[in-house]
Amino acid sequence: MLKIYIKNMDSSHSMSRIIAALGDLEGMHKIQEANLAENYISVECSTNENTLRAAIKDEGYNVTKIEEY
């Protein structure tokens, strides 16, 4: 399980765009939780971190940190 912290994910619209982009990635198994207050999305996936970062960047947002838990 990964927790992806995303800079400027500050609205339900931005969160929805990011979730849609992640959901389209190969190896994405489940989007577990999205937390606007703490700017993170938790995912269960086999997708590599560079691919996750690129998908989020393509939507106009930046990943500040990815941690495994």
mmCIF file as Biopython writes it, N, C-alpha, C and O atoms, coordinates in Angstrom:
data_model
#
loop_
_atom_site.group_PDB
_atom_site.id
_atom_site.type_symbol
_atom_site.label_atom_id
_atom_site.label_alt_id
_atom_site.label_comp_id
_atom_site.label_asym_id
_atom_site.label_entity_id
_atom_site.label_seq_id
_atom_site.pdbx_PDB_ins_code
_atom_site.Cartn_x
_atom_site.Cartn_y
_atom_site.Cartn_z
_atom_site.occupancy
_atom_site.B_iso_or_equiv
_atom_site.auth_seq_id
_atom_site.auth_asym_id
_atom_site.pdbx_PDB_model_num
ATOM 1   N N  . MET A ? 1  ? 0.849   -1.170 0.000   1.0 0.0 1  A 1 
ATOM 2   C CA . MET A ? 1  ? 0.000   0.000  0.000   1.0 0.0 1  A 1 
ATOM 3   C C  . MET A ? 1  ? 0.895   1.233  0.000   1.0 0.0 1  A 1 
ATOM 4   O O  . MET A ? 1  ? 1.888   1.294  0.725   1.0 0.0 1  A 1 
ATOM 5   N N  . LEU A ? 2  ? 0.531   2.207  -0.818  1.0 0.0 2  A 1 
ATOM 6   C CA . LEU A ? 2  ? 1.287   3.451  -0.919  1.0 0.0 2  A 1 
ATOM 7   C C  . LEU A ? 2  ? 0.412   4.633  -0.542  1.0 0.0 2  A 1 
ATOM 8   O O  . LEU A ? 2  ? -0.781  4.663  -0.845  1.0 0.0 2  A 1 
ATOM 9   N N  . LYS A ? 3  ? 1.017   5.601  0.118   1.0 0.0 3  A 1 
ATOM 10  C CA . LYS A ? 3  ? 0.360   6.869  0.413   1.0 0.0 3  A 1 
ATOM 11  C C  . LYS A ? 3  ? 1.089   7.917  -0.431  1.0 0.0 3  A 1 
ATOM 12  O O  . LYS A ? 3  ? 2.288   8.140  -0.263  1.0 0.0 3  A 1 
ATOM 13  N N  . ILE A ? 4  ? 0.345   8.556  -1.341  1.0 0.0 4  A 1 
ATOM 14  C CA . ILE A ? 4  ? 0.911   9.532  -2.262  1.0 0.0 4  A 1 
ATOM 15  C C  . ILE A ? 4  ? 0.460   10.925 -1.824  1.0 0.0 4  A 1 
ATOM 16  O O  . ILE A ? 4  ? -0.730  11.236 -1.836  1.0 0.0 4  A 1 
ATOM 17  N N  . TYR A ? 5  ? 1.425   11.753 -1.440  1.0 0.0 5  A 1 
ATOM 18  C CA . TYR A ? 5  ? 1.127   13.131 -1.036  1.0 0.0 5  A 1 
ATOM 19  C C  . TYR A ? 5  ? 1.234   14.028 -2.263  1.0 0.0 5  A 1 
ATOM 20  O O  . TYR A ? 5  ? 2.217   13.969 -3.002  1.0 0.0 5  A 1 
ATOM 21  N N  . ILE A ? 6  ? 0.213   14.861 -2.474  1.0 0.0 6  A 1 
ATOM 22  C CA . ILE A ? 6  ? 0.100   15.639 -3.709  1.0 0.0 6  A 1 
ATOM 23  C C  . ILE A ? 6  ? -0.073  17.120 -3.382  1.0 0.0 6  A 1 
ATOM 24  O O  . ILE A ? 6  ? -1.003  17.516 -2.679  1.0 0.0 6  A 1 
ATOM 25  N N  . LYS A ? 7  ? 0.847   17.925 -3.912  1.0 0.0 7  A 1 
ATOM 26  C CA . LYS A ? 7  ? 0.804   19.374 -3.703  1.0 0.0 7  A 1 
ATOM 27  C C  . LYS A ? 7  ? -0.363  19.974 -4.488  1.0 0.0 7  A 1 
ATOM 28  O O  . LYS A ? 7  ? -0.578  19.631 -5.650  1.0 0.0 7  A 1 
ATOM 29  N N  . ASN A ? 8  ? -1.105  20.859 -3.852  1.0 0.0 8  A 1 
ATOM 30  C CA . ASN A ? 8  ? -2.223  21.608 -4.444  1.0 0.0 8  A 1 
ATOM 31  C C  . ASN A ? 8  ? -3.457  20.767 -4.770  1.0 0.0 8  A 1 
ATOM 32  O O  . ASN A ? 8  ? -4.305  21.207 -5.547  1.0 0.0 8  A 1 
ATOM 33  N N  . MET A ? 9  ? -3.574  19.593 -4.208  1.0 0.0 9  A 1 
ATOM 34  C CA . MET A ? 9  ? -4.820  18.836 -4.342  1.0 0.0 9  A 1 
ATOM 35  C C  . MET A ? 9  ? -5.755  19.401 -3.271  1.0 0.0 9  A 1 
ATOM 36  O O  . MET A ? 9  ? -5.816  18.894 -2.152  1.0 0.0 9  A 1 
ATOM 37  N N  . ASP A ? 10 ? -6.484  20.465 -3.637  1.0 0.0 10 A 1 
ATOM 38  C CA . ASP A ? 10 ? -7.221  21.217 -2.632  1.0 0.0 10 A 1 
ATOM 39  C C  . ASP A ? 10 ? -8.726  21.312 -2.872  1.0 0.0 10 A 1 
ATOM 40  O O  . ASP A ? 10 ? -9.417  22.102 -2.228  1.0 0.0 10 A 1 
ATOM 41  N N  . SER A ? 11 ? -9.225  20.505 -3.798  1.0 0.0 11 A 1 
ATOM 42  C CA . SER A ? 11 ? -10.668 20.523 -4.043  1.0 0.0 11 A 1 
ATOM 43  C C  . SER A ? 11 ? -11.119 19.126 -4.472  1.0 0.0 11 A 1 
ATOM 44  O O  . SER A ? 11 ? -10.308 18.285 -4.860  1.0 0.0 11 A 1 
ATOM 45  N N  . SER A ? 12 ? -12.416 18.903 -4.393  1.0 0.0 12 A 1 
ATOM 46  C CA . SER A ? 12 ? -12.941 17.601 -4.828  1.0 0.0 12 A 1 
ATOM 47  C C  . SER A ? 12 ? -12.738 17.422 -6.327  1.0 0.0 12 A 1 
ATOM 48  O O  . SER A ? 12 ? -12.579 16.295 -6.797  1.0 0.0 12 A 1 
ATOM 49  N N  . HIS A ? 13 ? -12.740 18.517 -7.085  1.0 0.0 13 A 1 
ATOM 50  C CA . HIS A ? 13 ? -12.499 18.448 -8.527  1.0 0.0 13 A 1 
ATOM 51  C C  . HIS A ? 13 ? -11.070 17.966 -8.815  1.0 0.0 13 A 1 
ATOM 52  O O  . HIS A ? 13 ? -10.866 17.076 -9.640  1.0 0.0 13 A 1 
ATOM 53  N N  . SER A ? 14 ? -10.094 18.556 -8.135  1.0 0.0 14 A 1 
ATOM 54  C CA . SER A ? 14 ? -8.705  18.134 -8.358  1.0 0.0 14 A 1 
ATOM 55  C C  . SER A ? 14 ? -8.507  16.691 -7.911  1.0 0.0 14 A 1 
ATOM 56  O O  . SER A ? 14 ? -7.810  15.924 -8.575  1.0 0.0 14 A 1 
ATOM 57  N N  . MET A ? 15 ? -9.108  16.323 -6.802  1.0 0.0 15 A 1 
ATOM 58  C CA . MET A ? 15 ? -9.000  14.956 -6.318  1.0 0.0 15 A 1 
ATOM 59  C C  . MET A ? 15 ? -9.612  13.978 -7.327  1.0 0.0 15 A 1 
ATOM 60  O O  . MET A ? 15 ? -9.038  12.920 -7.583  1.0 0.0 15 A 1 
ATOM 61  N N  . SER A ? 16 ? -10.753 14.316 -7.893  1.0 0.0 16 A 1 
ATOM 62  C CA . SER A ? 16 ? -11.413 13.448 -8.876  1.0 0.0 16 A 1 
ATOM 63  C C  . SER A ? 16 ? -10.559 13.266 -10.127 1.0 0.0 16 A 1 
ATOM 64  O O  . SER A ? 16 ? -10.480 12.164 -10.670 1.0 0.0 16 A 1 
ATOM 65  N N  . ARG A ? 17 ? -9.922  14.338 -10.585 1.0 0.0 17 A 1 
ATOM 66  C CA . ARG A ? 17 ? -9.043  14.252 -11.763 1.0 0.0 17 A 1 
ATOM 67  C C  . ARG A ? 17 ? -7.871  13.314 -11.500 1.0 0.0 17 A 1 
ATOM 68  O O  . ARG A ? 17 ? -7.517  12.499 -12.352 1.0 0.0 17 A 1 
ATOM 69  N N  . ILE A ? 18 ? -7.277  13.431 -10.326 1.0 0.0 18 A 1 
ATOM 70  C CA . ILE A ? 18 ? -6.135  12.593 -9.977  1.0 0.0 18 A 1 
ATOM 71  C C  . ILE A ? 18 ? -6.560  11.138 -9.827  1.0 0.0 18 A 1 
ATOM 72  O O  . ILE A ? 18 ? -5.866  10.240 -10.305 1.0 0.0 18 A 1 
ATOM 73  N N  . ILE A ? 19 ? -7.675  10.897 -9.178  1.0 0.0 19 A 1 
ATOM 74  C CA . ILE A ? 19 ? -8.178  9.522  -9.007  1.0 0.0 19 A 1 
ATOM 75  C C  . ILE A ? 19 ? -8.456  8.891  -10.365 1.0 0.0 19 A 1 
ATOM 76  O O  . ILE A ? 19 ? -8.133  7.722  -10.579 1.0 0.0 19 A 1 
ATOM 77  N N  . ALA A ? 20 ? -9.047  9.643  -11.279 1.0 0.0 20 A 1 
ATOM 78  C CA . ALA A ? 20 ? -9.331  9.117  -12.619 1.0 0.0 20 A 1 
ATOM 79  C C  . ALA A ? 20 ? -8.035  8.765  -13.348 1.0 0.0 20 A 1 
ATOM 80  O O  . ALA A ? 20 ? -7.948  7.725  -14.000 1.0 0.0 20 A 1 
ATOM 81  N N  . ALA A ? 21 ? -7.035  9.629  -13.235 1.0 0.0 21 A 1 
ATOM 82  C CA . ALA A ? 21 ? -5.754  9.375  -13.901 1.0 0.0 21 A 1 
ATOM 83  C C  . ALA A ? 21 ? -5.071  8.136  -13.320 1.0 0.0 21 A 1 
ATOM 84  O O  . ALA A ? 21 ? -4.526  7.321  -14.065 1.0 0.0 21 A 1 
ATOM 85  N N  . LEU A ? 22 ? -5.100  7.995  -12.009 1.0 0.0 22 A 1 
ATOM 86  C CA . LEU A ? 22 ? -4.484  6.827  -11.377 1.0 0.0 22 A 1 
ATOM 87  C C  . LEU A ? 22 ? -5.246  5.550  -11.715 1.0 0.0 22 A 1 
ATOM 88  O O  . LEU A ? 22 ? -4.642  4.499  -11.926 1.0 0.0 22 A 1 
ATOM 89  N N  . GLY A ? 23 ? -6.555  5.644  -11.765 1.0 0.0 23 A 1 
ATOM 90  C CA . GLY A ? 23 ? -7.386  4.475  -12.044 1.0 0.0 23 A 1 
ATOM 91  C C  . GLY A ? 23 ? -7.136  3.879  -13.411 1.0 0.0 23 A 1 
ATOM 92  O O  . GLY A ? 23 ? -7.390  2.694  -13.629 1.0 0.0 23 A 1 
ATOM 93  N N  . ASP A ? 24 ? -6.637  4.692  -14.345 1.0 0.0 24 A 1 
ATOM 94  C CA . ASP A ? 24 ? -6.361  4.227  -15.703 1.0 0.0 24 A 1 
ATOM 95  C C  . ASP A ? 24 ? -5.005  3.536  -15.842 1.0 0.0 24 A 1 
ATOM 96  O O  . ASP A ? 24 ? -4.712  2.971  -16.896 1.0 0.0 24 A 1 
ATOM 97  N N  . LEU A ? 25 ? -4.183  3.571  -14.812 1.0 0.0 25 A 1 
ATOM 98  C CA . LEU A ? 25 ? -2.833  3.023  -14.910 1.0 0.0 25 A 1 
ATOM 99  C C  . LEU A ? 25 ? -2.815  1.499  -14.817 1.0 0.0 25 A 1 
ATOM 100 O O  . LEU A ? 25 ? -3.582  0.895  -14.067 1.0 0.0 25 A 1 
ATOM 101 N N  . GLU A ? 26 ? -1.930  0.902  -15.591 1.0 0.0 26 A 1 
ATOM 102 C CA . GLU A ? 26 ? -1.726  -0.544 -15.506 1.0 0.0 26 A 1 
ATOM 103 C C  . GLU A ? 26 ? -1.117  -0.859 -14.137 1.0 0.0 26 A 1 
ATOM 104 O O  . GLU A ? 26 ? -0.198  -0.175 -13.685 1.0 0.0 26 A 1 
ATOM 105 N N  . GLY A ? 27 ? -1.626  -1.876 -13.500 1.0 0.0 27 A 1 
ATOM 106 C CA . GLY A ? 27 ? -1.115  -2.278 -12.193 1.0 0.0 27 A 1 
ATOM 107 C C  . GLY A ? 27 ? -1.842  -1.645 -11.023 1.0 0.0 27 A 1 
ATOM 108 O O  . GLY A ? 27 ? -1.521  -1.930 -9.870  1.0 0.0 27 A 1 
ATOM 109 N N  . MET A ? 28 ? -2.828  -0.778 -11.303 1.0 0.0 28 A 1 
ATOM 110 C CA . MET A ? 28 ? -3.588  -0.158 -10.220 1.0 0.0 28 A 1 
ATOM 111 C C  . MET A ? 28 ? -4.666  -1.144 -9.779  1.0 0.0 28 A 1 
ATOM 112 O O  . MET A ? 28 ? -5.525  -1.534 -10.569 1.0 0.0 28 A 1 
ATOM 113 N N  . HIS A ? 29 ? -4.612  -1.536 -8.525  1.0 0.0 29 A 1 
ATOM 114 C CA . HIS A ? 29 ? -5.565  -2.511 -8.003  1.0 0.0 29 A 1 
ATOM 115 C C  . HIS A ? 29 ? -6.738  -1.852 -7.288  1.0 0.0 29 A 1 
ATOM 116 O O  . HIS A ? 29 ? -7.894  -2.225 -7.489  1.0 0.0 29 A 1 
ATOM 117 N N  . LYS A ? 30 ? -6.425  -0.868 -6.451  1.0 0.0 30 A 1 
ATOM 118 C CA . LYS A ? 30 ? -7.499  -0.247 -5.672  1.0 0.0 30 A 1 
ATOM 119 C C  . LYS A ? 30 ? -7.046  1.112  -5.141  1.0 0.0 30 A 1 
ATOM 120 O O  . LYS A ? 30 ? -5.932  1.255  -4.636  1.0 0.0 30 A 1 
ATOM 121 N N  . ILE A ? 31 ? -7.909  2.086  -5.262  1.0 0.0 31 A 1 
ATOM 122 C CA . ILE A ? 31 ? -7.676  3.376  -4.612  1.0 0.0 31 A 1 
ATOM 123 C C  . ILE A ? 31 ? -8.393  3.282  -3.275  1.0 0.0 31 A 1 
ATOM 124 O O  . ILE A ? 31 ? -9.622  3.245  -3.213  1.0 0.0 31 A 1 
ATOM 125 N N  . GLN A ? 32 ? -7.612  3.245  -2.219  1.0 0.0 32 A 1 
ATOM 126 C CA . GLN A ? 32 ? -8.110  2.947  -0.881  1.0 0.0 32 A 1 
ATOM 127 C C  . GLN A ? 32 ? -8.773  4.147  -0.214  1.0 0.0 32 A 1 
ATOM 128 O O  . GLN A ? 32 ? -9.863  4.037  0.346   1.0 0.0 32 A 1 
ATOM 129 N N  . GLU A ? 33 ? -8.103  5.290  -0.283  1.0 0.0 33 A 1 
ATOM 130 C CA . GLU A ? 33 ? -8.584  6.469  0.451   1.0 0.0 33 A 1 
ATOM 131 C C  . GLU A ? 33 ? -8.062  7.728  -0.231  1.0 0.0 33 A 1 
ATOM 132 O O  . GLU A ? 33 ? -6.956  7.742  -0.770  1.0 0.0 33 A 1 
ATOM 133 N N  . ALA A ? 34 ? -8.866  8.778  -0.200  1.0 0.0 34 A 1 
ATOM 134 C CA . ALA A ? 34 ? -8.442  10.092 -0.669  1.0 0.0 34 A 1 
ATOM 135 C C  . ALA A ? 34 ? -8.740  11.083 0.451   1.0 0.0 34 A 1 
ATOM 136 O O  . ALA A ? 34 ? -9.866  11.157 0.944   1.0 0.0 34 A 1 
ATOM 137 N N  . ASN A ? 35 ? -7.724  11.842 0.847   1.0 0.0 35 A 1 
ATOM 138 C CA . ASN A ? 35 ? -7.863  12.742 1.978   1.0 0.0 35 A 1 
ATOM 139 C C  . ASN A ? 35 ? -7.456  14.156 1.556   1.0 0.0 35 A 1 
ATOM 140 O O  . ASN A ? 35 ? -6.271  14.445 1.395   1.0 0.0 35 A 1 
ATOM 141 N N  . LEU A ? 36 ? -8.436  15.024 1.379   1.0 0.0 36 A 1 
ATOM 142 C CA . LEU A ? 36 ? -8.163  16.410 0.977   1.0 0.0 36 A 1 
ATOM 143 C C  . LEU A ? 36 ? -7.474  17.212 2.075   1.0 0.0 36 A 1 
ATOM 144 O O  . LEU A ? 36 ? -6.609  18.038 1.786   1.0 0.0 36 A 1 
ATOM 145 N N  . ALA A ? 37 ? -7.841  16.982 3.309   1.0 0.0 37 A 1 
ATOM 146 C CA . ALA A ? 37 ? -7.281  17.750 4.420   1.0 0.0 37 A 1 
ATOM 147 C C  . ALA A ? 37 ? -5.774  17.555 4.540   1.0 0.0 37 A 1 
ATOM 148 O O  . ALA A ? 37 ? -5.044  18.489 4.872   1.0 0.0 37 A 1 
ATOM 149 N N  . GLU A ? 38 ? -5.313  16.332 4.266   1.0 0.0 38 A 1 
ATOM 150 C CA . GLU A ? 38 ? -3.882  16.039 4.383   1.0 0.0 38 A 1 
ATOM 151 C C  . GLU A ? 38 ? -3.212  15.853 3.021   1.0 0.0 38 A 1 
ATOM 152 O O  . GLU A ? 38 ? -2.033  15.505 2.949   1.0 0.0 38 A 1 
ATOM 153 N N  . ASN A ? 39 ? -3.959  16.083 1.949   1.0 0.0 39 A 1 
ATOM 154 C CA . ASN A ? 39 ? -3.441  16.042 0.569   1.0 0.0 39 A 1 
ATOM 155 C C  . ASN A ? 39 ? -2.762  14.724 0.201   1.0 0.0 39 A 1 
ATOM 156 O O  . ASN A ? 39 ? -1.632  14.720 -0.287  1.0 0.0 39 A 1 
ATOM 157 N N  . TYR A ? 40 ? -3.447  13.616 0.433   1.0 0.0 40 A 1 
ATOM 158 C CA . TYR A ? 40 ? -2.887  12.346 -0.001  1.0 0.0 40 A 1 
ATOM 159 C C  . TYR A ? 40 ? -3.958  11.423 -0.549  1.0 0.0 40 A 1 
ATOM 160 O O  . TYR A ? 40 ? -5.149  11.574 -0.277  1.0 0.0 40 A 1 
ATOM 161 N N  . ILE A ? 41 ? -3.486  10.459 -1.334  1.0 0.0 41 A 1 
ATOM 162 C CA . ILE A ? 41 ? -4.315  9.376  -1.832  1.0 0.0 41 A 1 
ATOM 163 C C  . ILE A ? 41 ? -3.585  8.083  -1.508  1.0 0.0 41 A 1 
ATOM 164 O O  . ILE A ? 41 ? -2.390  7.959  -1.775  1.0 0.0 41 A 1 
ATOM 165 N N  . SER A ? 42 ? -4.296  7.123  -0.935  1.0 0.0 42 A 1 
ATOM 166 C CA . SER A ? 42 ? -3.723  5.812  -0.636  1.0 0.0 42 A 1 
ATOM 167 C C  . SER A ? 42 ? -4.151  4.841  -1.725  1.0 0.0 42 A 1 
ATOM 168 O O  . SER A ? 42 ? -5.323  4.781  -2.097  1.0 0.0 42 A 1 
ATOM 169 N N  . VAL A ? 43 ? -3.185  4.084  -2.228  1.0 0.0 43 A 1 
ATOM 170 C CA . VAL A ? 43 ? -3.476  3.136  -3.301  1.0 0.0 43 A 1 
ATOM 171 C C  . VAL A ? 43 ? -2.819  1.794  -3.033  1.0 0.0 43 A 1 
ATOM 172 O O  . VAL A ? 43 ? -1.787  1.695  -2.369  1.0 0.0 43 A 1 
ATOM 173 N N  . GLU A ? 44 ? -3.450  0.775  -3.569  1.0 0.0 44 A 1 
ATOM 174 C CA . GLU A ? 44 ? -2.879  -0.563 -3.598  1.0 0.0 44 A 1 
ATOM 175 C C  . GLU A ? 44 ? -2.575  -0.835 -5.063  1.0 0.0 44 A 1 
ATOM 176 O O  . GLU A ? 44 ? -3.486  -0.902 -5.888  1.0 0.0 44 A 1 
ATOM 177 N N  . CYS A ? 45 ? -1.281  -0.993 -5.392  1.0 0.0 45 A 1 
ATOM 178 C CA . CYS A ? 45 ? -0.919  -1.141 -6.793  1.0 0.0 45 A 1 
ATOM 179 C C  . CYS A ? 45 ? 0.441   -1.805 -6.952  1.0 0.0 45 A 1 
ATOM 180 O O  . CYS A ? 45 ? 1.214   -1.936 -6.004  1.0 0.0 45 A 1 
ATOM 181 N N  . SER A ? 46 ? 0.700   -2.216 -8.181  1.0 0.0 46 A 1 
ATOM 182 C CA . SER A ? 46 ? 2.028   -2.715 -8.538  1.0 0.0 46 A 1 
ATOM 183 C C  . SER A ? 46 ? 2.687   -1.761 -9.533  1.0 0.0 46 A 1 
ATOM 184 O O  . SER A ? 46 ? 3.680   -2.110 -10.171 1.0 0.0 46 A 1 
ATOM 185 N N  . THR A ? 47 ? 2.142   -0.585 -9.656  1.0 0.0 47 A 1 
ATOM 186 C CA . THR A ? 47 ? 2.653   0.454  -10.558 1.0 0.0 47 A 1 
ATOM 187 C C  . THR A ? 47 ? 3.890   1.087  -9.933  1.0 0.0 47 A 1 
ATOM 188 O O  . THR A ? 47 ? 3.914   1.347  -8.730  1.0 0.0 47 A 1 
ATOM 189 N N  . ASN A ? 48 ? 4.922   1.337  -10.746 1.0 0.0 48 A 1 
ATOM 190 C CA . ASN A ? 48 ? 6.128   1.933  -10.162 1.0 0.0 48 A 1 
ATOM 191 C C  . ASN A ? 48 ? 5.905   3.417  -9.865  1.0 0.0 48 A 1 
ATOM 192 O O  . ASN A ? 48 ? 5.024   4.065  -10.432 1.0 0.0 48 A 1 
ATOM 193 N N  . GLU A ? 49 ? 6.736   3.927  -8.957  1.0 0.0 49 A 1 
ATOM 194 C CA . GLU A ? 49 ? 6.557   5.302  -8.478  1.0 0.0 49 A 1 
ATOM 195 C C  . GLU A ? 49 ? 6.718   6.345  -9.580  1.0 0.0 49 A 1 
ATOM 196 O O  . GLU A ? 49 ? 6.010   7.351  -9.579  1.0 0.0 49 A 1 
ATOM 197 N N  . ASN A ? 50 ? 7.626   6.124  -10.509 1.0 0.0 50 A 1 
ATOM 198 C CA . ASN A ? 50 ? 7.811   7.096  -11.594 1.0 0.0 50 A 1 
ATOM 199 C C  . ASN A ? 50 ? 6.561   7.222  -12.449 1.0 0.0 50 A 1 
ATOM 200 O O  . ASN A ? 50 ? 6.217   8.319  -12.888 1.0 0.0 50 A 1 
ATOM 201 N N  . THR A ? 51 ? 5.880   6.108  -12.687 1.0 0.0 51 A 1 
ATOM 202 C CA . THR A ? 51 ? 4.640   6.122  -13.462 1.0 0.0 51 A 1 
ATOM 203 C C  . THR A ? 51 ? 3.543   6.859  -12.697 1.0 0.0 51 A 1 
ATOM 204 O O  . THR A ? 51 ? 2.777   7.621  -13.289 1.0 0.0 51 A 1 
ATOM 205 N N  . LEU A ? 52 ? 3.466   6.638  -11.399 1.0 0.0 52 A 1 
ATOM 206 C CA . LEU A ? 52 ? 2.478   7.343  -10.571 1.0 0.0 52 A 1 
ATOM 207 C C  . LEU A ? 52 ? 2.735   8.850  -10.605 1.0 0.0 52 A 1 
ATOM 208 O O  . LEU A ? 52 ? 1.812   9.642  -10.796 1.0 0.0 52 A 1 
ATOM 209 N N  . ARG A ? 53 ? 3.994   9.233  -10.419 1.0 0.0 53 A 1 
ATOM 210 C CA . ARG A ? 53 ? 4.361   10.654 -10.436 1.0 0.0 53 A 1 
ATOM 211 C C  . ARG A ? 53 ? 4.028   11.297 -11.788 1.0 0.0 53 A 1 
ATOM 212 O O  . ARG A ? 53 ? 3.505   12.410 -11.838 1.0 0.0 53 A 1 
ATOM 213 N N  . ALA A ? 54 ? 4.332   10.592 -12.878 1.0 0.0 54 A 1 
ATOM 214 C CA . ALA A ? 54 ? 4.088   11.127 -14.227 1.0 0.0 54 A 1 
ATOM 215 C C  . ALA A ? 54 ? 2.596   11.318 -14.485 1.0 0.0 54 A 1 
ATOM 216 O O  . ALA A ? 54 ? 2.193   12.329 -15.059 1.0 0.0 54 A 1 
ATOM 217 N N  . ALA A ? 55 ? 1.775   10.359 -14.068 1.0 0.0 55 A 1 
ATOM 218 C CA . ALA A ? 55 ? 0.324   10.457 -14.276 1.0 0.0 55 A 1 
ATOM 219 C C  . ALA A ? 55 ? -0.247  11.657 -13.521 1.0 0.0 55 A 1 
ATOM 220 O O  . ALA A ? 55 ? -1.106  12.370 -14.039 1.0 0.0 55 A 1 
ATOM 221 N N  . ILE A ? 56 ? 0.231   11.875 -12.303 1.0 0.0 56 A 1 
ATOM 222 C CA . ILE A ? 56 ? -0.247  12.999 -11.500 1.0 0.0 56 A 1 
ATOM 223 C C  . ILE A ? 56 ? 0.263   14.318 -12.090 1.0 0.0 56 A 1 
ATOM 224 O O  . ILE A ? 56 ? -0.474  15.304 -12.132 1.0 0.0 56 A 1 
ATOM 225 N N  . LYS A ? 57 ? 1.506   14.339 -12.538 1.0 0.0 57 A 1 
ATOM 226 C CA . LYS A ? 57 ? 2.061   15.545 -13.156 1.0 0.0 57 A 1 
ATOM 227 C C  . LYS A ? 57 ? 1.309   15.900 -14.432 1.0 0.0 57 A 1 
ATOM 228 O O  . LYS A ? 57 ? 1.100   17.080 -14.716 1.0 0.0 57 A 1 
ATOM 229 N N  . ASP A ? 58 ? 0.898   14.893 -15.206 1.0 0.0 58 A 1 
ATOM 230 C CA . ASP A ? 58 ? 0.124   15.131 -16.431 1.0 0.0 58 A 1 
ATOM 231 C C  . ASP A ? 58 ? -1.200  15.840 -16.141 1.0 0.0 58 A 1 
ATOM 232 O O  . ASP A ? 58 ? -1.745  16.519 -17.011 1.0 0.0 58 A 1 
ATOM 233 N N  . GLU A ? 59 ? -1.711  15.683 -14.929 1.0 0.0 59 A 1 
ATOM 234 C CA . GLU A ? 59 ? -2.949  16.354 -14.522 1.0 0.0 59 A 1 
ATOM 235 C C  . GLU A ? 59 ? -2.684  17.753 -13.962 1.0 0.0 59 A 1 
ATOM 236 O O  . GLU A ? 59 ? -3.620  18.482 -13.634 1.0 0.0 59 A 1 
ATOM 237 N N  . GLY A ? 60 ? -1.401  18.125 -13.852 1.0 0.0 60 A 1 
ATOM 238 C CA . GLY A ? 60 ? -1.057  19.466 -13.382 1.0 0.0 60 A 1 
ATOM 239 C C  . GLY A ? 60 ? -0.721  19.564 -11.903 1.0 0.0 60 A 1 
ATOM 240 O O  . GLY A ? 60 ? -0.710  20.659 -11.340 1.0 0.0 60 A 1 
ATOM 241 N N  . TYR A ? 61 ? -0.448  18.429 -11.269 1.0 0.0 61 A 1 
ATOM 242 C CA . TYR A ? 61 ? -0.142  18.409 -9.835  1.0 0.0 61 A 1 
ATOM 243 C C  . TYR A ? 61 ? 1.218   17.762 -9.621  1.0 0.0 61 A 1 
ATOM 244 O O  . TYR A ? 61 ? 1.722   17.053 -10.492 1.0 0.0 61 A 1 
ATOM 245 N N  . ASN A ? 62 ? 1.807   18.009 -8.461  1.0 0.0 62 A 1 
ATOM 246 C CA . ASN A ? 62 ? 3.117   17.451 -8.146  1.0 0.0 62 A 1 
ATOM 247 C C  . ASN A ? 62 ? 3.049   16.575 -6.911  1.0 0.0 62 A 1 
ATOM 248 O O  . ASN A ? 62 ? 2.398   16.910 -5.921  1.0 0.0 62 A 1 
ATOM 249 N N  . VAL A ? 63 ? 3.731   15.455 -6.991  1.0 0.0 63 A 1 
ATOM 250 C CA . VAL A ? 63 ? 3.857   14.554 -5.840  1.0 0.0 63 A 1 
ATOM 251 C C  . VAL A ? 63 ? 4.969   15.087 -4.946  1.0 0.0 63 A 1 
ATOM 252 O O  . VAL A ? 63 ? 6.080   15.332 -5.416  1.0 0.0 63 A 1 
ATOM 253 N N  . THR A ? 64 ? 4.682   15.266 -3.681  1.0 0.0 64 A 1 
ATOM 254 C CA . THR A ? 64 ? 5.708   15.721 -2.750  1.0 0.0 64 A 1 
ATOM 255 C C  . THR A ? 64 ? 6.402   14.563 -2.065  1.0 0.0 64 A 1 
ATOM 256 O O  . THR A ? 64 ? 7.571   14.662 -1.691  1.0 0.0 64 A 1 
ATOM 257 N N  . LYS A ? 65 ? 5.660   13.431 -1.895  1.0 0.0 65 A 1 
ATOM 258 C CA . LYS A ? 65 ? 6.239   12.290 -1.210  1.0 0.0 65 A 1 
ATOM 259 C C  . LYS A ? 65 ? 5.383   11.063 -1.487  1.0 0.0 65 A 1 
ATOM 260 O O  . LYS A ? 65 ? 4.161   11.155 -1.610  1.0 0.0 65 A 1 
ATOM 261 N N  . ILE A ? 66 ? 6.043   9.916  -1.583  1.0 0.0 66 A 1 
ATOM 262 C CA . ILE A ? 66 ? 5.343   8.633  -1.661  1.0 0.0 66 A 1 
ATOM 263 C C  . ILE A ? 66 ? 5.927   7.765  -0.552  1.0 0.0 66 A 1 
ATOM 264 O O  . ILE A ? 66 ? 7.141   7.572  -0.474  1.0 0.0 66 A 1 
ATOM 265 N N  . GLU A ? 67 ? 5.054   7.248  0.299   1.0 0.0 67 A 1 
ATOM 266 C CA . GLU A ? 67 ? 5.538   6.370  1.353   1.0 0.0 67 A 1 
ATOM 267 C C  . GLU A ? 67 ? 4.760   5.061  1.358   1.0 0.0 67 A 1 
ATOM 268 O O  . GLU A ? 67 ? 3.565   5.024  1.067   1.0 0.0 67 A 1 
ATOM 269 N N  . GLU A ? 68 ? 5.463   3.998  1.692   1.0 0.0 68 A 1 
ATOM 270 C CA . GLU A ? 68 ? 4.846   2.680  1.775   1.0 0.0 68 A 1 
ATOM 271 C C  . GLU A ? 68 ? 4.414   2.452  3.218   1.0 0.0 68 A 1 
ATOM 272 O O  . GLU A ? 68 ? 5.135   2.781  4.160   1.0 0.0 68 A 1 
ATOM 273 N N  . TYR A ? 69 ? 3.229   1.885  3.368   1.0 0.0 69 A 1 
ATOM 274 C CA . TYR A ? 69 ? 2.762   1.560  4.727   1.0 0.0 69 A 1 
ATOM 275 C C  . TYR A ? 69 ? 1.964   0.294  4.737   1.0 0.0 69 A 1 
ATOM 276 O O  . TYR A ? 69 ? 1.493   -0.131 5.792   1.0 0.0 69 A 1 
#
